[in-house]
Amino acid sequence: MVEPFTKEEVVVALEHDVCKLDLTASIFSVLSNVESKLIENRFNDGKCDPLGNLWVGSMHLNQKKEQG
């Protein structure tokens, strides 16, 4: 279980990883690399649900349909 983050830490979805970013030290820590084997995909959006869960979407780099 991941502990709640503080005002100095945020969760971000980068091109291939979901990371925790320490805003004071500018340090990224990888939390997940869900699609690491899909090198032609990237994360393109994300949003938290009412419970605080982060949901991220992905897409194909060349925008091929049904590849994200």
N, C-alpha and C positions, 0 to 999 in steps of 0.2 A: 504494500500500500504506500502510495506517495503522500507525504505530509503536505499540508497546505503551504502555498508559497507566501512570502512576505511582500511588503510594498517595494522591496529592493529586487524582487525576482519575478520574472514573467515567463510564460510558456509561449514559444513561437514555433511556427511551422516554416522551415526554410525549404530550399528546393528539394532536398531528399531526406531531411531529418526533422523530427520534432525535438526541440531543445528547450532547456531551461536557461534563461539568460540572467546572470547576475548584473543588474544595472549599475551597481557601484564599482565593480571590478571589471566589467566588460568581459566576463568569462561565460562561454557557452558549454553546457553539459548535455550530451545526447541522451534523450529519454527513450527514443524509439526511432528506428529506421525501417518502418513498416514495408516500404516498397523498394528496399535496397537492391533486389534482383531485377527490378523493372527499370533499367537505366534510361529508357526513353520516356519515362514518366516523371512528373514533378508535382509537388503540392501547389495548388493555386488559390485556395481559400480556406477559411476556418472560422468557426464560431463556437461559443460556449452555449450549452443548453441551460435551462433553469437550475439544474443541479450542479453546474460548474464544470461539466465534462466538456472537453475540447473535441470537436468534430472537425476533421480536415478532409477536403476533397482533393483529388488529383486529376491530372490530365496528361495526355500524350504531348510531347514537345512539339510535334508537327500537327497537333489537333486532330489526330485520327479519331473517329467516332468509336465509342464503346471500348476505349483503351485505358481509361482512368479508373 
